[in-house]
Amino acid sequence: MDKDLIDWIYTVSQADPRHENGGVLGSMTTPPPPEALKIVNHFISKNLGDPHLFKSLELITEKLVSLTRETLGLPPNMKGIITSGGTESNILALYSFRESLGVKKVVLTDVAHYSVLKASKMLGIYSEVVQTDFSGKFRPDDISKKIHGPSDSLVMTMGTTQLGGVEDPREILDDLNRIPIHVDAAFGGLTFPFINPEKFHGILRALISSGTNFTIGVDFHKFLGAPIPSGIIFVPEEIYPSLSFDVNYISSGKQFGLLGTRPGFSAAAALATLAYYGLDGLSKKAKLAYENTLWFLEEAKHRGLGFPVNRPEVPIACLSTDELIEREKLLEELAKRGFFVYRGEKCRGIRVVMMPHVRKSHLQRLLKAMEEVLISS
């Protein structure tokens, strides 16, 4: 055994920023609860890609799918498939549209997650991008004009990565002629229903009553804090078979999704994390994070550190700072002070994601650091 190399693996990680002290402020990652880590160890050698061999994983997956479907208020005919997260879910959604519904084109906005364009390229599906304004809002007519027939599809985002917006399909449903819609709710799926339940359930009711085929993807490893990788996509029962692939050498004879061998702990740890926080606990965390988001934007504006470009609908704060300081310099100087935020491309500034580990005291220290950088520049 090369003990020195093993020790080095631990040592080299000490240079990474830490979630707990507020250093990680841009990444959609957060520490899992200790109970979930125990579950990871317990299931570490089990393959979720062969649930008939590991029967516990089959039962756990059924429980996780059922609980998540109930949490989101989805109908019984929506079938759930465990994924590695939003990227896989987005690829599977477009693949199922292509295979089951003959989709040849996808329409998306310029604030959709980059993985949607990745999926379209991988699948040979033509993509058309709708430009949004500075705050991430689209004009309904701009989308309607790009929809020409039944081989078109649409991706809408619940919690845009760049601006924390929620794209509401109700504004254009009547003009879409029931084309298939994928809702990318990787971040918003377990935050937005607690922050604005009326709007969330209104969107779902409209999609269900419209009769259109729609899919929705949610990540457990983002705001919930389940161990990475862990997500789920719900698809209508009629297109569910298109995501099944024959595998003749395993007992079930088939697998779902992109991965063959899939981490056995993925579903188990996600279920354990849900159990640890409970829906009430998750709701409180989401509401507090959203309150901190609005506070941070208002406080930054009050201190002259930038200006908000929108009122986000999930806990993502985007601050326009380019008129005050060159963005790369700001990011570099904040990193020197131990604060790692992300670029805000659309808002021409910085982006802070209010994950559960981010406290108001962390945000106060970040604002102070921004003041120091601006004064020294």
Steps between C-alpha positions, in 0.01 A plus 500: 500500500629845406411681821676817387278524194189437708606771746565735209145452374373637830763771522444645153132555578586742781548775241136474388252761625269380775123514494471533876690827530317667213774467242284315247246757383447426132484123472170312533658258745458468875609249768269196540366411845705241693226238472523516120876442516440184702260385230766566235742267675233235545407496127837590351550165319140454384401574140177692446524389137411146613216548750376140466830376641495763775132480591535763772583758234188409303285559809687819592465637147126433501469684832710796382306532173168483683599755764641744244196464274278577799716797603478652154131419456550301181233261367538121541570448129832685534774238530821586683853402396802562723771699321842642579356851495371777276724435201398137469136592560510760222659254257243233586210742455604596148587140415154381607339778295702400194440128531134502607362819350716563194646826631760656272538847652525650847430861590665644809592839646852635530489448878430126474766274645787429263421128511186553288714610206739215579207258483377639170847463345542145629157396375506677165203717597496849349491778760365854486588744778265780607675809632385637834535851637755611758292354784453165327140555388381374163231643276227238444477592132870427452443140605171456315661614175755220521242224547395372157371144536463176697868410460599801716556494875565754773722509809405734782702551816375515858789677667733626228865447587599852402221708649278285721193557284201275441381476140122471506354295213150624575580818306529304175325164545208596277738576212706181522257248351583244771864452402705312763653712777787416731518688830857522625441537873840373609536782754146633522323168548582481871501873573231675295203286620569623856575861409200553271270196519213678326701574186675162503179300518333737254768419244461125556120515482522690172743248350288205612169647381648604163542136402856555383774247564733655752798380701659650809846448646600571861837468674540361850868596519438873468296685764389186683864410552497130416839351403604554138384367251128485556202615296169383358296553186127443474359407160149409378422130506460485122857612428658320797591188294728708274739541795529126559801319352545124469787348698490124455753399764338654811203355682259782419592488132478877462630830630373857494696813423852564373711322757558127516657463839331763714601589859296286734499771764338756268135420569564374854688810613249732332217328686698518825560873448130560438420303814759693701361845419138412432282717281445752779873530556569533128229765472653704783845476342370614160307794644795614712737475203259706292471764770880521511507533121271803498682651799839461332386667179341791682797545734748492211295763317478715815879488543565587137663164423295429190137479404255209470380430147189310607302373794601131501240235573740246649802556729745626234625859523648668193664836543608725214846634589676561167439876513690515829789261445625256240336169583805276480688730734210491747488120488876478544511739794206332674669162456813636666280587796347152507169570324430295188203636306415423137482713189166654415513504120151631432508763774862596424610450855505231767267226612450370855299184565339489843553134575399378848854544636505871409416714804423868522828547688682357197320747276587789730866404479474472122352850475778636719758331278338651190522843660869448569564393140316799356681744729841352416430506127 
